Amino acid sequence: MSDALQEKLAAAFGLRAPDLERQVRKVGRLLPRRQRRNAARIIEAEKLTAHPKLFRQVDQAGIEGAYRDLAGWLDGVNASEARVTRLLNWLAGMVLSLIVIGVLVGLVIAWRDLV
């Protein structure tokens, strides 16, 4: 289950890591909160399944639902579109910063009567 999720995360975001926990940590806030919660449930279940007595505490139906939800969301992610969106958001932030700096410089020049 986690191997399939690791492959889907690598395909969607281009991030590779030795285990699912590190990969989800690297992806960070690129995953919506609900999907991060689903991933955390799956990671916790993996830890519990390593111990025979704790394995009984795992909610199999809940884990399957979390897996289906996360895998379905990852199938809908377009990697190239996500990269372009991040680049455009970064550029928009830079343009906005430059506009604000330009307005402030113009106000200082006008305030000091340098025009």
DSSP file (Angstrom, degrees, kcal/mol; ACC not computed):
  #  RESIDUE AA STRUCTURE BP1 BP2  ACC     N-H-->O    O-->H-N    N-H-->O    O-->H-N    TCO  KAPPA ALPHA  PHI   PSI    X-CA   Y-CA   Z-CA
    1    1 A M     >        0   0    0      0, 0.0     4,-1.8     0, 0.0     5,-0.1   0.000 360.0 360.0 360.0 -48.1    0.0    0.0    0.0
    2    2 A S  H  >  +     0   0    0      1,-0.2     4,-2.6     2,-0.2     5,-0.2   0.833 360.0  57.7 -71.9 -29.6    2.7    2.5    0.9
    3    3 A D  H  > S+     0   0    0      2,-0.2     4,-2.1     1,-0.2    -1,-0.2   0.914 106.9  48.3 -64.6 -40.9    4.8    1.5   -2.1
    4    4 A A  H  > S+     0   0    0      2,-0.2     4,-2.1     1,-0.2    -2,-0.2   0.904 112.6  48.4 -64.9 -40.8    2.0    2.4   -4.4
    5    5 A L  H  X S+     0   0    0     -4,-1.8     4,-2.7     2,-0.2     5,-0.2   0.886 108.8  53.9 -66.4 -37.9    1.5    5.7   -2.6
    6    6 A Q  H  X S+     0   0    0     -4,-2.6     4,-2.4     1,-0.2    -2,-0.2   0.916 109.4  48.2 -61.9 -42.2    5.2    6.4   -2.8
    7    7 A E  H  X S+     0   0    0     -4,-2.1     4,-2.3     2,-0.2    -1,-0.2   0.906 112.3  48.8 -64.2 -41.2    5.2    5.9   -6.6
    8    8 A K  H  X S+     0   0    0     -4,-2.1     4,-2.4     2,-0.2    -2,-0.2   0.898 112.0  48.5 -67.0 -39.9    2.1    8.1   -6.9
    9    9 A L  H  X S+     0   0    0     -4,-2.7     4,-2.7     2,-0.2     6,-0.6   0.901 111.7  50.0 -65.4 -40.1    3.7   10.9   -4.8
   10   10 A A  H  X S+     0   0    0     -4,-2.4     4,-1.8    -5,-0.2    -2,-0.2   0.903 113.3  46.0 -64.8 -40.2    6.9   10.6   -6.9
   11   11 A A  H  < S+     0   0    0     -4,-2.3    -2,-0.2     2,-0.2    -1,-0.2   0.883 117.5  43.2 -69.1 -37.6    5.0   10.8  -10.1
   12   12 A A  H  < S+     0   0    0     -4,-2.4    -2,-0.2    -5,-0.2    -1,-0.2   0.877 133.7  14.3 -78.0 -37.7    2.9   13.8   -8.9
   13   13 A F  H  < S-     0   0    0     -4,-2.7    -3,-0.2    -5,-0.2    -2,-0.2   0.474  92.9-121.7-120.7  -4.8    5.5   15.9   -7.2
   14   14 A G     <  +     0   0    0     -4,-1.8     2,-0.5    -5,-0.4    -4,-0.2   0.777  65.1 137.1  69.8  26.6    8.9   14.5   -8.4
   15   15 A L        -     0   0    0     -6,-0.6     2,-0.4    -9,-0.1    -1,-0.2  -0.908  33.5-168.7-111.0 132.2   10.0   13.7   -4.9
   16   16 A R        +     0   0    0     -2,-0.5    -9,-0.0    -3,-0.1     3,-0.0  -0.932  13.7 160.3-117.7 143.2   11.8   10.5   -3.9
   17   17 A A        -     0   0    0     -2,-0.4     6,-0.1     1,-0.1    -7,-0.1  -0.973  48.5-110.2-153.9 158.9   12.5    9.4   -0.4
   18   18 A P  S    S+     0   0    0      0, 0.0     2,-0.3     0, 0.0    -1,-0.1   0.800  98.4  17.8 -67.1 -28.0   13.3    6.0    1.3
   19   19 A D  S  > S-     0   0    0      1,-0.1     4,-1.8   -13,-0.0     5,-0.1  -0.919  79.8-108.1-141.0 168.4    9.9    5.8    3.1
   20   20 A L  H  > S+     0   0    0     -2,-0.3     4,-2.7     1,-0.2     5,-0.2   0.858 113.1  58.3 -64.8 -37.6    6.4    7.2    2.9
   21   21 A E  H  > S+     0   0    0      1,-0.2     4,-2.1     2,-0.2    -1,-0.2   0.934 109.4  43.1 -60.8 -47.5    6.8    9.3    6.1
   22   22 A R  H  > S+     0   0    0      1,-0.2     4,-2.2     2,-0.2    -1,-0.2   0.874 113.3  53.0 -66.6 -36.3    9.8   11.2    4.7
   23   23 A Q  H  X S+     0   0    0     -4,-1.8     4,-2.2     2,-0.2    -2,-0.2   0.914 109.7  47.1 -66.7 -42.1    8.2   11.7    1.3
   24   24 A V  H  X S+     0   0    0     -4,-2.7     4,-2.3     1,-0.2    -1,-0.2   0.887 111.0  52.9 -66.1 -37.7    5.0   13.2    2.9
   25   25 A R  H  < S+     0   0    0     -4,-2.1    -2,-0.2    -5,-0.2    -1,-0.2   0.895 109.7  48.8 -63.2 -39.7    7.2   15.4    5.0
   26   26 A K  H  < S+     0   0    0     -4,-2.2    -2,-0.2     1,-0.2    -1,-0.2   0.894 110.2  50.0 -66.5 -40.4    9.0   16.6    1.9
   27   27 A V  H >< S+     0   0    0     -4,-2.2     3,-1.8     1,-0.2    -2,-0.2   0.899  86.1 156.4 -66.0 -39.7    5.8   17.3    0.0
   28   28 A G  G ><  +     0   0    0     -4,-2.3     3,-1.4     1,-0.3    -1,-0.2  -0.240  64.1   4.1  58.8-126.7    4.5   19.3    3.0
   29   29 A R  G 3  S+     0   0    0      1,-0.3    -1,-0.3    -3,-0.1     4,-0.1   0.412 109.5  85.7 -80.1   2.4    1.8   21.8    2.3
   30   30 A L  G <  S+     0   0    0     -3,-1.8    -1,-0.3     2,-0.1    -2,-0.2   0.760  83.5  71.5 -70.2 -22.5    1.5   20.9   -1.3
   31   31 A L  S <  S-     0   0    0     -3,-1.4     5,-0.0    -7,-0.2    -7,-0.0  -0.756  97.2-112.6 -87.9 138.1   -0.9   18.3   -0.1
   32   32 A P     >  -     0   0    0      0, 0.0     4,-2.3     0, 0.0     3,-0.3  -0.277  31.9-105.4 -62.9 159.3   -4.3   19.5    1.2
   33   33 A R  H  > S+     0   0    0      1,-0.2     4,-2.3     2,-0.2     5,-0.2   0.883 119.9  53.0 -56.5 -43.0   -4.9   19.1    4.9
   34   34 A R  H  > S+     0   0    0      1,-0.2     4,-2.2     2,-0.2    -1,-0.2   0.896 110.6  47.0 -61.8 -40.0   -7.3   16.2    4.4
   35   35 A Q  H  > S+     0   0    0     -3,-0.3     4,-2.5     2,-0.2    -1,-0.2   0.854 109.8  52.9 -73.1 -33.9   -4.8   14.3    2.3
   36   36 A R  H  X S+     0   0    0     -4,-2.3     4,-2.3     2,-0.2    -2,-0.2   0.903 110.0  49.7 -64.0 -39.3   -2.0   15.0    4.8
   37   37 A R  H  X S+     0   0    0     -4,-2.3     4,-2.2    -5,-0.2    -2,-0.2   0.908 110.3  49.8 -64.6 -42.1   -4.3   13.6    7.5
   38   38 A N  H  X S+     0   0    0     -4,-2.2     4,-2.1     1,-0.2    -2,-0.2   0.921 111.1  49.1 -61.5 -43.5   -5.0   10.5    5.4
   39   39 A A  H  X S+     0   0    0     -4,-2.5     4,-2.5     1,-0.2    -2,-0.2   0.896 109.3  52.4 -63.4 -39.7   -1.3   10.0    4.8
   40   40 A A  H  X S+     0   0    0     -4,-2.3     4,-2.5     1,-0.2    -1,-0.2   0.889 108.2  51.3 -64.1 -38.6   -0.6   10.3    8.6
   41   41 A R  H  X S+     0   0    0     -4,-2.2     4,-2.2     2,-0.2    -1,-0.2   0.912 111.5  47.5 -63.4 -41.7   -3.3    7.6    9.3
   42   42 A I  H  X S+     0   0    0     -4,-2.1     4,-2.1     2,-0.2    -2,-0.2   0.910 112.4  48.9 -66.7 -42.1   -1.6    5.3    6.8
   43   43 A I  H  X S+     0   0    0     -4,-2.5     4,-1.8     2,-0.2    -2,-0.2   0.915 112.0  48.9 -63.8 -43.5    1.9    5.9    8.2
   44   44 A E  H  X S+     0   0    0     -4,-2.5     4,-2.0     1,-0.2    -1,-0.2   0.892 109.8  52.1 -63.8 -39.3    0.6    5.3   11.8
   45   45 A A  H  X S+     0   0    0     -4,-2.2     4,-2.1     1,-0.2    -1,-0.2   0.882 106.4  54.1 -64.9 -37.6   -1.1    2.1   10.7
   46   46 A E  H  X S+     0   0    0     -4,-2.1     4,-0.6     1,-0.2    -1,-0.2   0.900 108.4  49.3 -62.4 -39.9    2.1    0.9    9.1
   47   47 A K  H >< S+     0   0    0     -4,-1.8     3,-0.7     1,-0.2     4,-0.3   0.901 112.3  47.9 -65.9 -39.7    3.9    1.4   12.4
   48   48 A L  H >< S+     0   0    0     -4,-2.0     3,-1.3     1,-0.2    -2,-0.2   0.824 102.6  62.3 -71.4 -30.8    1.3   -0.5   14.3
   49   49 A T  H 3< S+     0   0    0     -4,-2.1    -1,-0.2     1,-0.3    -2,-0.2   0.677  89.5  70.1 -71.4 -14.6    1.2   -3.4   11.9
   50   50 A A  T << S+     0   0    0     -3,-0.7    -1,-0.3    -4,-0.6    -2,-0.2   0.740  94.7  61.6 -71.6 -21.5    4.8   -4.2   12.7
   51   51 A H  S <> S-     0   0    0     -3,-1.3     4,-1.5    -4,-0.3    -1,-0.1  -0.924  78.9-144.3-109.9 126.7    3.7   -5.3   16.2
   52   52 A P  T  4 S+     0   0    0      0, 0.0     4,-0.5     0, 0.0    -1,-0.1   0.864  98.2  43.2 -60.5 -40.2    1.4   -8.3   16.4
   53   53 A K  T >4 S+     0   0    0      1,-0.2     3,-0.7     2,-0.2     4,-0.2   0.863 114.8  49.1 -76.4 -33.8   -0.7   -7.2   19.4
   54   54 A L  G >4 S+     0   0    0      1,-0.2     3,-1.6    -6,-0.2     4,-0.4   0.712  93.9  77.1 -75.6 -18.7   -0.9   -3.6   18.2
   55   55 A F  G >< S+     0   0    0     -4,-1.5     3,-1.2     1,-0.3    -1,-0.2   0.816  85.3  63.0 -59.9 -30.4   -2.0   -4.8   14.7
   56   56 A R  G <  S+     0   0    0     -3,-0.7    -1,-0.3    -4,-0.5    -2,-0.2   0.714  93.9  62.3 -68.5 -19.6   -5.5   -5.5   16.2
   57   57 A Q  G <  S+     0   0    0     -3,-1.6     2,-0.3    -4,-0.2    -1,-0.2   0.620  79.4 106.0 -80.3 -12.0   -5.9   -1.7   16.9
   58   58 A V    <   -     0   0    0     -3,-1.2     2,-1.2    -4,-0.4     3,-0.1  -0.534  69.5-138.1 -75.6 127.9   -5.7   -0.8   13.3
   59   59 A D     >  -     0   0    0     -2,-0.3     4,-2.4     1,-0.2     5,-0.2  -0.738  19.6-170.7 -83.9  97.0   -9.0    0.2   11.7
   60   60 A Q  H  > S+     0   0    0     -2,-1.2     4,-2.5     1,-0.2     5,-0.2   0.887  82.4  49.7 -60.9 -42.4   -8.7   -1.7    8.4
   61   61 A A  H  > S+     0   0    0      1,-0.2     4,-2.3     2,-0.2    -1,-0.2   0.906 112.0  48.7 -65.4 -40.4  -11.8   -0.1    6.8
   62   62 A G  H  > S+     0   0    0      2,-0.2     4,-2.4     1,-0.2    -1,-0.2   0.886 112.0  48.6 -65.6 -38.7  -10.6    3.4    7.8
   63   63 A I  H  X S+     0   0    0     -4,-2.4     4,-2.6     2,-0.2    -2,-0.2   0.905 110.9  50.3 -68.9 -40.8   -7.1    2.8    6.4
   64   64 A E  H  X S+     0   0    0     -4,-2.5     4,-2.6    -5,-0.2    -2,-0.2   0.905 111.7  48.8 -62.7 -40.6   -8.6    1.5    3.1
   65   65 A G  H  X S+     0   0    0     -4,-2.3     4,-2.5     2,-0.2    -2,-0.2   0.912 111.3  49.0 -64.5 -42.4  -10.8    4.6    2.9
   66   66 A A  H  X S+     0   0    0     -4,-2.4     4,-2.6     2,-0.2     5,-0.2   0.901 112.1  49.7 -63.2 -40.4   -7.8    6.9    3.6
   67   67 A Y  H  X S+     0   0    0     -4,-2.6     4,-3.1     2,-0.2     5,-0.3   0.938 111.7  47.2 -63.8 -46.8   -5.8    5.0    1.0
   68   68 A R  H  X S+     0   0    0     -4,-2.6     4,-2.4     1,-0.2    -2,-0.2   0.909 113.9  48.3 -61.5 -41.8   -8.5    5.3   -1.7
   69   69 A D  H  X S+     0   0    0     -4,-2.5     4,-2.1     2,-0.2    -2,-0.2   0.941 116.0  42.2 -64.5 -48.0   -9.1    9.0   -0.9
   70   70 A L  H  X S+     0   0    0     -4,-2.6     4,-2.5     2,-0.2    -2,-0.2   0.914 116.1  48.4 -66.6 -43.2   -5.4    9.8   -1.1
   71   71 A A  H  X S+     0   0    0     -4,-3.1     4,-2.0    -5,-0.2    -1,-0.2   0.894 111.4  50.9 -65.4 -39.1   -4.7    7.7   -4.1
   72   72 A G  H  X S+     0   0    0     -4,-2.4     4,-1.0    -5,-0.3    -1,-0.2   0.902 111.3  47.5 -64.0 -41.0   -7.7    9.2   -5.9
   73   73 A W  H  < S+     0   0    0     -4,-2.1     3,-0.5     1,-0.2     4,-0.4   0.916 111.5  50.6 -66.3 -41.6   -6.5   12.7   -5.2
   74   74 A L  H >< S+     0   0    0     -4,-2.5     3,-0.9     1,-0.2    -1,-0.2   0.831 104.5  58.2 -66.2 -31.7   -3.0   11.9   -6.4
   75   75 A D  H 3< S+     0   0    0     -4,-2.0    -1,-0.2     1,-0.2    -2,-0.2   0.822 104.7  52.4 -65.4 -29.4   -4.3   10.4   -9.6
   76   76 A G  T 3< S+     0   0    0     -4,-1.0     2,-0.4    -3,-0.5    -1,-0.2   0.542  86.0 104.0 -83.8  -6.8   -5.9   13.7  -10.4
   77   77 A V    <   -     0   0    0     -3,-0.9     2,-0.7    -4,-0.4   -64,-0.0  -0.627  59.6-153.0 -80.7 128.2   -2.7   15.8   -9.9
   78   78 A N     >  -     0   0    0     -2,-0.4     4,-2.3     1,-0.2     5,-0.2  -0.903   4.6-157.2-100.3 113.6   -1.1   16.9  -13.1
   79   79 A A  H  > S+     0   0    0     -2,-0.7     4,-2.1     1,-0.2    -1,-0.2   0.898  89.9  45.8 -62.1 -45.0    2.6   17.3  -12.3
   80   80 A S  H  > S+     0   0    0      1,-0.2     4,-2.3     2,-0.2    -1,-0.2   0.893 113.1  50.4 -68.8 -37.4    3.5   19.7  -15.1
   81   81 A E  H  > S+     0   0    0      2,-0.2     4,-2.4     1,-0.2    -1,-0.2   0.887 109.4  51.7 -66.0 -38.1    0.4   21.9  -14.3
   82   82 A A  H  X S+     0   0    0     -4,-2.3     4,-2.3     2,-0.2    -2,-0.2   0.902 110.5  48.3 -65.0 -41.0    1.4   22.0  -10.6
   83   83 A R  H  X S+     0   0    0     -4,-2.1     4,-2.3     2,-0.2    -2,-0.2   0.923 112.6  47.8 -64.8 -43.7    4.9   23.1  -11.5
   84   84 A V  H  X S+     0   0    0     -4,-2.3     4,-2.8     2,-0.2     5,-0.2   0.903 111.3  51.3 -63.9 -41.2    3.7   25.8  -13.8
   85   85 A T  H  X S+     0   0    0     -4,-2.4     4,-2.5     2,-0.2    -1,-0.2   0.920 110.1  48.7 -62.7 -44.3    1.2   27.0  -11.2
   86   86 A R  H  X S+     0   0    0     -4,-2.3     4,-2.1     2,-0.2    -1,-0.2   0.908 112.9  48.7 -62.0 -41.0    3.9   27.2   -8.5
   87   87 A L  H  X S+     0   0    0     -4,-2.3     4,-2.6     2,-0.2    -2,-0.2   0.922 112.2  47.7 -64.4 -44.6    6.2   29.2  -11.0
   88   88 A L  H  X S+     0   0    0     -4,-2.8     4,-2.5     1,-0.2    -2,-0.2   0.886 111.1  51.1 -65.8 -38.3    3.4   31.6  -11.9
   89   89 A N  H  X S+     0   0    0     -4,-2.5     4,-1.9    -5,-0.2    -1,-0.2   0.899 111.0  48.6 -64.1 -39.3    2.5   32.2   -8.3
   90   90 A W  H  X S+     0   0    0     -4,-2.1     4,-2.1     2,-0.2    -2,-0.2   0.930 112.5  48.0 -65.0 -45.1    6.1   32.9   -7.5
   91   91 A L  H  X S+     0   0    0     -4,-2.6     4,-2.6     1,-0.2    -2,-0.2   0.894 109.5  53.0 -63.4 -39.8    6.4   35.3  -10.4
   92   92 A A  H  X S+     0   0    0     -4,-2.5     4,-2.4     1,-0.2    -1,-0.2   0.899 108.8  50.3 -62.6 -40.2    3.1   37.1   -9.4
   93   93 A G  H  X S+     0   0    0     -4,-1.9     4,-2.2     2,-0.2    -1,-0.2   0.897 110.7  49.0 -63.5 -40.3    4.5   37.6   -5.9
   94   94 A M  H  X S+     0   0    0     -4,-2.1     4,-2.4     2,-0.2    -2,-0.2   0.914 111.5  49.0 -66.2 -42.4    7.7   39.0   -7.3
   95   95 A V  H  X S+     0   0    0     -4,-2.6     4,-2.4     2,-0.2    -2,-0.2   0.920 111.1  50.0 -63.2 -43.9    5.8   41.4   -9.6
   96   96 A L  H  X S+     0   0    0     -4,-2.4     4,-2.4     1,-0.2    -1,-0.2   0.912 110.3  50.5 -61.2 -42.3    3.6   42.5   -6.7
   97   97 A S  H  X S+     0   0    0     -4,-2.2     4,-2.5     1,-0.2    -2,-0.2   0.915 110.5  49.2 -62.0 -43.0    6.7   43.2   -4.6
   98   98 A L  H  X S+     0   0    0     -4,-2.4     4,-2.5     2,-0.2    -1,-0.2   0.887 110.1  51.0 -65.2 -38.3    8.3   45.2   -7.3
   99   99 A I  H  X S+     0   0    0     -4,-2.4     4,-2.4     2,-0.2    -2,-0.2   0.929 111.1  48.1 -63.8 -44.4    5.1   47.3   -7.8
  100  100 A V  H  X S+     0   0    0     -4,-2.4     4,-2.4     2,-0.2    -2,-0.2   0.914 112.6  48.5 -63.2 -42.8    5.0   48.0   -4.1
  101  101 A I  H  X S+     0   0    0     -4,-2.5     4,-2.6     2,-0.2    -1,-0.2   0.917 111.3  50.7 -63.3 -42.6    8.7   49.0   -4.0
  102  102 A G  H  X S+     0   0    0     -4,-2.5     4,-2.3     2,-0.2    -2,-0.2   0.906 110.9  47.9 -61.8 -42.6    8.2   51.2   -7.0
  103  103 A V  H  X S+     0   0    0     -4,-2.4     4,-2.5     2,-0.2    -1,-0.2   0.916 112.4  49.3 -64.6 -43.0    5.2   53.0   -5.4
  104  104 A L  H  X S+     0   0    0     -4,-2.4     4,-2.3     2,-0.2    -2,-0.2   0.907 111.2  48.9 -64.2 -41.0    7.1   53.5   -2.2
  105  105 A V  H  X S+     0   0    0     -4,-2.6     4,-2.4     1,-0.2    -1,-0.2   0.913 111.7  50.2 -64.1 -41.3   10.1   54.9   -4.0
  106  106 A G  H  X S+     0   0    0     -4,-2.3     4,-2.4    -5,-0.2    -2,-0.2   0.900 110.3  49.6 -62.9 -40.8    7.8   57.2   -5.9
  107  107 A L  H  X S+     0   0    0     -4,-2.5     4,-2.6     2,-0.2    -2,-0.2   0.898 111.1  49.0 -65.4 -40.3    6.1   58.4   -2.7
  108  108 A V  H  X S+     0   0    0     -4,-2.3     4,-2.0     2,-0.2    -2,-0.2   0.911 112.0  49.0 -65.5 -41.5    9.5   59.1   -1.1
  109  109 A I  H  <>S+     0   0    0     -4,-2.4     5,-2.5     1,-0.2     6,-0.5   0.922 115.1  44.1 -64.1 -43.3   10.7   61.0   -4.1
  110  110 A A  H ><5S+     0   0    0     -4,-2.4     3,-1.0     1,-0.2    -2,-0.2   0.878 112.0  53.3 -68.1 -37.2    7.5   63.1   -4.1
  111  111 A W  H 3<5S+     0   0    0     -4,-2.6    -1,-0.2     1,-0.2    -2,-0.2   0.858 111.5  44.7 -66.3 -36.3    7.6   63.6   -0.4
  112  112 A R  T 3<5S-     0   0    0     -4,-2.0    -1,-0.2    -5,-0.2    -2,-0.2   0.361 111.3-121.0 -90.7   5.3   11.1   65.0   -0.5
  113  113 A D  T < 5 +     0   0    0     -3,-1.0    -3,-0.2    -4,-0.2    -2,-0.1   0.887  66.8 140.4  56.6  43.8   10.3   67.2   -3.5
  114  114 A L      <       0   0    0     -5,-2.5    -4,-0.2     1,-0.2    -1,-0.1   0.473 360.0 360.0 -91.3  -3.2   13.0   65.6   -5.6
  115  115 A V              0   0    0     -6,-0.5    -1,-0.2    -5,-0.1    -5,-0.1   0.453 360.0 360.0 -89.3 360.0   10.8   65.6   -8.7
